[in-house]
Amino acid sequence: MTQRSARMLPRAMVLAAVFSHLVACGGSTEAVIDVGSMPEGGTFNGVFQSAQYGEMHLCETGAQVVGRYEKDERRGTVQGTVQGDVLRFAWEESRELVGGRPRVTSGRGYFRLVAGRDGSFGLKGEWGYGTNLTGGGPWEAIKLRRRQPEDCPGADAGGDAAASADVGG
């Protein structure tokens, strides 16, 4: 064994032990998202405006949510499940910077539905690449009142219509 190998061996053993521990424990890097109660009158069903991702139409049916968003050259979809005030979702986005050559990326994320003092609602969350719920960046949006999402067959379209008056839309 060379002198260099002898110095590297203890490090390799420590790394192997840490890796074994992670694998044995499931190796999960899943973010822990605390779930609270849904705000009174709140629902994920609606049209939301995001500075980063444009207009987003979310359709909620029971605990399931599907939606789409669009801004400039990006078009994406989200699909997920509601638990309390949190929507955990998978997303996929197509971004076409060069005509006819879209770049598709995907990942996961979460939104928390938050209520404003004025009776408005918004989304605060994060997105991540691949199987990560976080790490890609923040994703926030405000709910546009008096707007209903398009293309929601079977969705609970009346979700918060009574609580909606115009917020920028």
Secondary structure, DSSP 8 states (H G I E B T S, - for coil): --HHHHHHHHHHHHHHHHHHHHHHTT-------------TT--S-EEEEETTTEEEEEEEETTEEEEEEEETTEEEEEEEEEETTEEEEEEEEEE-SSTT--EEEEEEEEEEEEE-TTS-EEEEEEEEETT-SSSSEEEEEEEETT---SS-TT--TTTTTTT---S--
